[in-house]
Amino acid sequence: MTHDTNDIIVGLAGHIDHGKTSLIRAINGFDGDRLQEEKARGITLDLSFSHIDTPMRNIAFIDVPGHEKLVKQMIAGAYGIDVLLLVVAADDGIMPQTREHLAIADMLGITQCVCVLSKVDKATPTLINQRKAEITKLFGTHTITLIDTLPFALLDSQGKEFEQNPYIDSLLFLLQTLPKPKKRDYGMVVYYIDRAFSIAGAGCVVTGTLMSGEITKSQELHICELQKQVQVRNLQIHDTDCTLATPSHRVALNLTHTNPNELQRGFLLTQKGFVRGANSIDVQIHCFEDKNLKHNTNYELYIGAKHLPIKLTILDKDLGFCTLSAKEPIFALFMQPFILREGNISVCGGYVLNPINDPIKKKTKVPLLQALLAKDFPQAFKILSRIHRHGFGVVSSTQRFGLSHQESSAILQNLHESKEVFFDSKDLVAYPLSELEWLKNAILDIFIKNKHALLSAQSLQLKYKWASLALLQTALTELLAQKFILQKDSLFVAKNNDIANLEEFLEQKIYELLSQQEFAPIAPYNLYENLEIDRKLGDKALKNLTKSQKVLRVAHNLFITTQSMNKLVAIMREIIHTQGYIDITLFKSKLPLSRKYLINYLEYLDNFADITKDGDKRILRFTP
């Protein structure tokens, strides 16, 4: 079963004891005051979830607490809300928490609100009209749209609770017909856990709001904070099993390979490889009314359904650019909204601009953040390619820029064609053109110093590991076009290269170097790098030397000339003859080599019929 994509999530907010939970009870009979403490105090302390099926859509309700100390719960619940239901008591009017909740909802990107004027049975018509005017004025200072202000009372004229509340029909009709706001598609699954518990026979169950992407039964997901893969055994929406969950639904997931004890509210579920954490993120901040930020000050960051302590550093006060640093990784997304609080006070909100902080100086970072804020990605990519001289990758572009790999690649390809960056479309890596020029000069220097160098992009990558094959190949091709080097078969050589037979030349050079190194030869890939020759051609030459028995392969990556090996065998036999045996300790006393050589050379003795192994020793085999 799947659920209608027209379903919505409605979040309740408002001052303590203004009637949010009573309103939900009147709508669908759900009592959000689940805990004994909540019952006794008459307030909702934690998030409460319920829903109602209507002819036009399913409407899920999140009742967020109004107690000022627990605004963090309200922030956690605000993510994924389509419509805010702001409850204002007609007798009290707008209160401090009313303003705070509205400011938070506005900053978190909720676009539409229905205001419910509760307790109208306790107010005169004149006071009701006054409250409506005050509410309209309040919304004039926010971007969130006030759809309507509707009256509500829980009690009838006799002071008894309505059996069929007459105020509910108009509210439900409005909630059924409201257009569902377009939600941001992050290009991946974004699901924040708000509860985790065990169910007998099922195991670990988590609940949360699916903000982006789709979740299917049996799908594998990644818990970012734990760096752990889990599988969705089953999923439910409104207590009904289903096979597919879409955004704007409250979803319960039955997960394998985890347990509630290791899960916390705010943990992020997504696909593996899409999101990585950073201990610092760059943001733009907007202070709430009468609030100011302080440089190098500790605040509490509320992002997703999570909150954690951070230190704020102001980069540019006028532009609102700041860096938030934490002791634990922050798993943030580009343009993701957040709230900062100091103690019990909501200070500001803002948006994430750079979720993976780069080690950049302030004079470079501010222009980068300006480009990111304006979504001027060509400019941002040019800046980032200059910062990351050895390769700026766009594999994390979904998290970093809200762009797919295809969108990021198209932007970089345009910059490549206009000769503003070099872009490797296969590896999804961009380089500044200055690095291409640097590579060309470095390669040319190799040929100047060694006219016998035989290079390819593959062999150069052993030396310049940060450079992609495409970048190296381009450097070689441009040097060839400029007639600085020549090409022989698939290799590039110096202009004054006079090698007649490449294979014979390579075999000779490799043999000479192995002979020089005698008992401690280096690994083949280091050998090729020293000789500045292509790895593929080097492997072929070494294979020919082994086939002709000029060189022996003693172990993986250990090749020695036959002449040197014969000397070693003679040394080892002499030790056995004089001492009666040979082991690593004795061998090392005669030949101070590293253990990796000594062990392999001792094992080579096992090939001789007259030598046998006795524990860690090698001795002469007894013959009668």
Secondary structure as GFF3:
##gff-version 3
##sequence-region A 1 624
A	DSSP	beta_strand	8	14	.	.	.	ID=ss1
A	DSSP	alpha_helix	20	28	.	.	.	ID=ss2
A	DSSP	alpha_helix	36	41	.	.	.	ID=ss3
A	DSSP	beta_strand	48	53	.	.	.	ID=ss4
A	DSSP	beta_strand	58	63	.	.	.	ID=ss5
A	DSSP	three_ten_helix	68	70	.	.	.	ID=ss6
A	DSSP	alpha_helix	71	78	.	.	.	ID=ss7
A	DSSP	beta_strand	83	89	.	.	.	ID=ss8
A	DSSP	alpha_helix	96	107	.	.	.	ID=ss9
A	DSSP	beta_strand	112	118	.	.	.	ID=ss10
A	DSSP	three_ten_helix	120	122	.	.	.	ID=ss11
A	DSSP	alpha_helix	125	139	.	.	.	ID=ss12
A	DSSP	beta_strand	145	151	.	.	.	ID=ss13
A	DSSP	alpha_helix	168	177	.	.	.	ID=ss14
A	DSSP	beta_strand	190	199	.	.	.	ID=ss15
A	DSSP	beta_strand	203	212	.	.	.	ID=ss16
A	DSSP	beta_strand	215	216	.	.	.	ID=ss17
A	DSSP	beta_strand	220	223	.	.	.	ID=ss18
A	DSSP	beta_strand	228	237	.	.	.	ID=ss19
A	DSSP	beta_strand	240	242	.	.	.	ID=ss20
A	DSSP	beta_strand	244	245	.	.	.	ID=ss21
A	DSSP	beta_strand	249	256	.	.	.	ID=ss22
A	DSSP	three_ten_helix	260	262	.	.	.	ID=ss23
A	DSSP	beta_strand	268	270	.	.	.	ID=ss24
A	DSSP	beta_strand	278	287	.	.	.	ID=ss25
A	DSSP	beta_strand	297	303	.	.	.	ID=ss26
A	DSSP	beta_strand	306	316	.	.	.	ID=ss27
A	DSSP	beta_strand	321	330	.	.	.	ID=ss28
A	DSSP	beta_strand	337	342	.	.	.	ID=ss29
A	DSSP	beta_strand	345	354	.	.	.	ID=ss30
A	DSSP	alpha_helix	362	373	.	.	.	ID=ss31
A	DSSP	alpha_helix	377	387	.	.	.	ID=ss32
A	DSSP	beta_strand	392	393	.	.	.	ID=ss33
A	DSSP	alpha_helix	397	401	.	.	.	ID=ss34
A	DSSP	alpha_helix	405	417	.	.	.	ID=ss35
A	DSSP	beta_strand	422	424	.	.	.	ID=ss36
A	DSSP	beta_strand	429	431	.	.	.	ID=ss37
A	DSSP	alpha_helix	433	449	.	.	.	ID=ss38
A	DSSP	alpha_helix	457	463	.	.	.	ID=ss39
A	DSSP	alpha_helix	469	481	.	.	.	ID=ss40
A	DSSP	beta_strand	485	488	.	.	.	ID=ss41
A	DSSP	beta_strand	491	494	.	.	.	ID=ss42
A	DSSP	alpha_helix	502	517	.	.	.	ID=ss43
A	DSSP	alpha_helix	524	531	.	.	.	ID=ss44
A	DSSP	alpha_helix	535	547	.	.	.	ID=ss45
A	DSSP	beta_strand	551	555	.	.	.	ID=ss46
A	DSSP	beta_strand	558	561	.	.	.	ID=ss47
A	DSSP	alpha_helix	562	579	.	.	.	ID=ss48
A	DSSP	alpha_helix	584	590	.	.	.	ID=ss49
A	DSSP	alpha_helix	595	604	.	.	.	ID=ss50
A	DSSP	three_ten_helix	605	607	.	.	.	ID=ss51
A	DSSP	beta_strand	611	614	.	.	.	ID=ss52
A	DSSP	beta_strand	617	620	.	.	.	ID=ss53
###
